[in-house]
Amino acid sequence: MLPVFRHSISFQLGLWCCLAAAAELPPGVKAFSFDTPRAFGYVIGDLIHHEVRVETDTGRGIDAASLPKEGWINRWLMLRRAEVHREGKRQTLNLEYQTFYAPLEVKNLTIPGFELQLAGSGERMTVPDWTFTTAPIRELSVLRAEGLPPMRPDAVPARLPTFGLAAASAGFGLAALGALAWWAYLSAWLPFGLRGRHFAAACLELRRLRGQGDSRETLPRGFSCLHQAFNRTLGEPLFIEGLDEFFRGHPAYDPLRNEIRDFFLASYEVFFGEGAPVPPFDLRRMEALARSCQLAERRRP
């Protein structure tokens, strides 16, 4: 009979506590709870989270004016966040404190309580004070005599593998430098690229004209552009009658003899004939000839 009697007493005490708590709640409040974390083991800078839950019959919420204000509560305690979340007739107040107390020994501190008021009524609910224990990060008198260090040294961070990134960066840099050097060579920007620079300039101009399409306006301009390259290379105007002497003085162009002669014949037809180049010679063919002449000039001894 003794175990049964003990269980009966425990049940009656629990029932009495529930009825006493319910009697203390304001009218219309079905449930009120204050949940806190552990009350020990805190050091300077730690965050402390509290939750206050309120459930009402009518769904009335907490009056915003009664909520604790975010900011410094005293010289060592700050309320970083106070947010209310609503789920039906239940509201949860989330509080986030941060302690900045730096004790010299283990010490008890108290977060002050406050009162909450229901919206639309004067009913109030009291959130009690909460006491917790804080300790120093390290003690003033550490067991140095026993050879214990005051603090463990910081762990050395592991080195990140950067060889692949460095190699990729170097490769991209060399590729960009090579492309720039090749473009400078083709554009006759470099000192060793001065040979054939007139034909390089003609290539750029012909490419620009070709973007406009072959027409009665662009075709004569293309012929004039390539003629200027030959004239500047020779140092004087070059006509079809002087091609043989030009090839004797510039043997590097001799492999292009037929193509150059066809160009001059087509140019004569455009400027002094019927207007149609014979043999056919368009801007693309002129650009290819200018490129060949540029390379031939650079290959000469």
C-alpha positions in Angstrom: 0.0 0.0 0.0 2.9 2.3 0.6 3.9 2.7 -3.2 0.3 3.4 -4.1 0.0 6.0 -1.3 3.2 7.8 -2.6 1.9 7.9 -6.2 -1.4 9.3 -4.9 0.4 12.1 -3.0 2.5 12.9 -6.1 -0.6 13.1 -8.3 -2.4 15.3 -5.8 0.6 17.7 -5.6 0.9 17.9 -9.4 -2.8 18.6 -9.7 -2.6 21.3 -7.1 0.3 23.0 -8.8 -1.5 23.1 -12.1 -4.6 24.5 -10.6 -2.6 27.1 -8.7 -0.7 28.1 -11.9 -4.0 28.3 -13.8 -5.5 30.5 -11.0 -2.6 32.9 -11.3 -3.1 33.5 -15.0 -5.1 36.6 -16.1 -8.6 36.0 -17.5 -8.5 34.8 -21.1 -5.0 33.4 -20.9 -5.0 29.6 -21.4 -1.3 29.0 -21.1 1.8 31.0 -20.2 5.4 29.5 -20.1 8.9 30.8 -19.7 11.6 28.6 -21.3 15.3 29.2 -20.5 18.5 27.4 -21.3 21.1 26.0 -18.8 21.9 28.4 -16.0 25.7 27.8 -15.8 28.8 27.7 -18.0 28.6 31.2 -19.6 31.6 33.5 -20.4 32.0 37.0 -21.8 30.3 37.3 -25.2 28.0 34.3 -24.9 24.4 34.5 -26.2 21.5 33.5 -24.0 18.1 32.6 -25.6 14.8 32.9 -23.8 11.3 32.0 -25.0 8.0 33.3 -23.6 4.9 31.5 -24.8 1.4 32.9 -24.4 -1.9 31.3 -25.5 -5.2 33.1 -25.2 -8.8 32.1 -25.7 -9.6 35.0 -28.1 -6.3 35.2 -29.9 -5.5 38.6 -28.5 -1.8 39.3 -28.9 0.9 40.9 -26.8 0.8 44.6 -26.7 3.9 45.8 -28.6 4.4 48.7 -26.2 5.0 46.2 -23.4 7.8 44.3 -25.2 11.3 44.9 -23.8 13.4 47.3 -25.9 16.4 46.1 -27.8 19.7 47.6 -26.7 21.7 47.9 -23.5 19.8 46.8 -20.3 22.7 47.6 -18.0 26.5 48.0 -18.3 27.1 44.3 -19.0 23.9 43.0 -20.6 22.4 43.7 -24.0 19.1 42.6 -25.5 20.1 41.9 -29.2 16.7 40.7 -30.4 13.1 40.6 -29.3 10.8 39.0 -31.9 7.2 37.8 -31.7 6.0 34.9 -33.8 2.2 34.1 -33.9 0.7 30.7 -34.6 -3.1 30.9 -34.3 -4.0 31.8 -30.7 -0.4 31.1 -29.6 2.4 33.7 -29.5 6.1 33.1 -28.9 8.4 35.9 -27.8 12.0 35.1 -28.7 14.6 37.0 -26.7 18.3 36.9 -27.4 20.6 38.4 -24.7 24.4 38.8 -24.8 26.6 39.1 -21.7 29.7 41.2 -21.6 30.6 40.6 -18.0 34.2 39.7 -17.4 34.3 38.1 -13.9 37.5 37.4 -12.0 35.9 34.4 -10.5 32.7 32.3 -10.8 29.8 34.7 -10.2 26.0 34.7 -10.3 24.3 37.3 -12.5 20.6 38.0 -13.0 18.7 39.0 -16.1 15.9 41.3 -14.9 12.3 40.3 -15.5 9.6 42.4 -17.0 5.8 42.5 -17.5 3.8 41.8 -20.7 0.4 43.3 -21.3 -2.3 41.8 -23.5 -3.5 44.0 -26.4 -6.9 45.6 -25.7 -6.9 44.9 -22.0 -5.0 45.8 -18.9 -4.2 42.2 -18.1 -0.5 41.7 -17.3 1.8 38.7 -17.1 5.1 38.8 -15.2 8.3 37.3 -16.8 10.5 36.5 -13.7 14.1 37.3 -13.2 16.6 34.7 -14.3 19.9 34.0 -12.6 22.8 32.3 -14.2 26.4 31.5 -13.5 29.3 33.1 -15.4 33.0 32.4 -15.2 36.3 33.9 -16.4 37.8 32.7 -19.7 40.9 31.9 -17.7 41.7 32.1 -14.0 44.2 34.6 -12.6 46.1 32.0 -10.8 46.7 29.0 -13.1 48.6 26.0 -12.0 51.9 27.2 -13.5 53.8 25.3 -10.8 52.5 22.1 -12.3 53.6 23.2 -15.7 50.1 23.8 -17.1 49.9 26.7 -19.6 47.3 29.4 -19.0 45.7 28.8 -22.3 46.2 26.4 -25.2 47.8 28.1 -28.2 45.7 28.7 -31.2 45.6 25.9 -33.8 47.7 26.6 -36.8 45.4 26.9 -39.8 45.9 24.4 -42.5 47.5 25.7 -45.7 45.1 25.7 -48.6 46.3 24.0 -51.8 47.0 26.9 -54.1 49.4 25.3 -56.6 46.7 24.5 -59.0 45.3 28.0 -58.9 48.7 29.6 -59.2 49.6 27.3 -62.2 46.2 28.1 -63.9 46.8 31.9 -63.3 50.3 31.7 -64.8 49.0 29.7 -67.7 46.2 32.2 -68.5 48.7 35.1 -68.1 51.2 33.5 -70.5 48.4 32.8 -73.0 47.1 36.3 -72.8 50.7 37.7 -73.2 51.2 35.4 -76.2 48.0 36.5 -77.9 48.9 40.1 -77.3 52.4 39.6 -78.8 50.9 37.8 -81.8 48.4 40.6 -82.4 51.2 43.2 -82.1 53.2 41.2 -84.6 50.4 41.0 -87.0 49.6 44.7 -86.6 53.3 45.6 -87.0 53.4 47.3 -83.6 56.7 45.6 -82.6 60.1 46.8 -83.8 60.8 43.4 -85.5 57.4 43.7 -87.2 58.2 46.8 -89.2 58.7 44.7 -92.3 55.5 44.5 -94.1 53.8 47.1 -91.9 52.2 48.8 -94.9 50.5 45.6 -96.0 49.5 45.0 -92.3 47.8 48.4 -92.3 46.1 47.5 -95.6 44.8 44.2 -94.1 43.1 46.1 -91.3 41.5 48.6 -93.7 40.4 45.9 -96.1 38.9 43.9 -93.2 37.0 47.0 -92.2 35.8 47.6 -95.7 34.8 43.9 -96.1 32.5 44.4 -93.1 30.6 46.9 -95.2 30.1 44.5 -98.0 31.4 44.5 -101.6 29.8 47.4 -103.5 30.6 50.1 -106.1 31.8 52.3 -103.3 33.9 49.9 -101.2 35.6 48.0 -104.1 37.5 51.0 -105.5 38.5 52.0 -102.0 39.9 48.5 -101.4 42.0 48.7 -104.6 43.3 52.1 -103.6 44.2 50.9 -100.2 46.3 48.0 -101.5 47.9 50.2 -104.2 49.1 52.5 -101.4 50.7 49.6 -99.7 52.7 48.7 -102.8 53.6 52.4 -103.4 54.9 52.8 -99.8 56.8 49.6 -100.0 58.5 50.7 -103.2 58.9 54.3 -102.1 57.2 55.6 -105.3 54.1 54.9 -107.3 54.0 51.4 -108.8 52.2 50.7 -112.1 51.7 47.5 -114.0 54.5 48.4 -116.4 57.0 48.5 -113.5 56.1 45.1 -112.0 59.1 43.3 -113.5 61.5 45.8 -112.1 59.7 45.7 -108.8 60.1 41.9 -108.6 63.9 42.2 -109.4 64.3 44.7 -106.6 62.1 42.8 -104.2 62.6 39.1 -104.9 60.6 38.1 -101.7 57.4 38.9 -103.7 58.3 36.9 -106.7 56.3 33.8 -105.6 53.2 36.1 -105.7 54.0 37.4 -109.1 50.8 36.0 -110.8 48.5 37.1 -108.0 50.0 40.6 -107.9 49.8 40.9 -111.7 46.1 39.8 -111.6 45.5 42.5 -109.0 46.9 45.2 -111.2 45.0 44.0 -114.2 41.7 44.0 -112.2 42.5 47.4 -110.8 43.0 48.8 -114.3 39.6 47.5 -115.4 38.0 49.1 -112.3 39.5 52.6 -112.7 40.0 52.8 -116.5 37.9 50.1 -118.0 34.2 49.0 -117.8 34.2 49.0 -114.0 34.1 45.2 -113.6 37.5 43.7 -112.5 38.8 41.1 -114.9 40.0 38.7 -113.6 37.5 38.8 -110.7 39.0 40.4 -107.6 36.9 41.1 -104.5 37.8 42.5 -101.1 38.4 39.0 -99.6 40.9 38.2 -102.3 42.6 41.6 -101.8 42.9 41.0 -98.1 44.5 37.5 -98.7 47.0 39.1 -101.1 47.9 41.8 -98.6 48.4 39.2 -95.9 50.6 37.1 -98.2 52.7 40.2 -99.1 53.1 41.0 -95.4 54.4 37.5 -94.7 56.7 37.5 -97.7 58.3 40.8 -96.7 59.0 39.5 -93.2 60.5 36.3 -94.5 63.0 38.0 -96.8 66.6 37.8 -95.6 
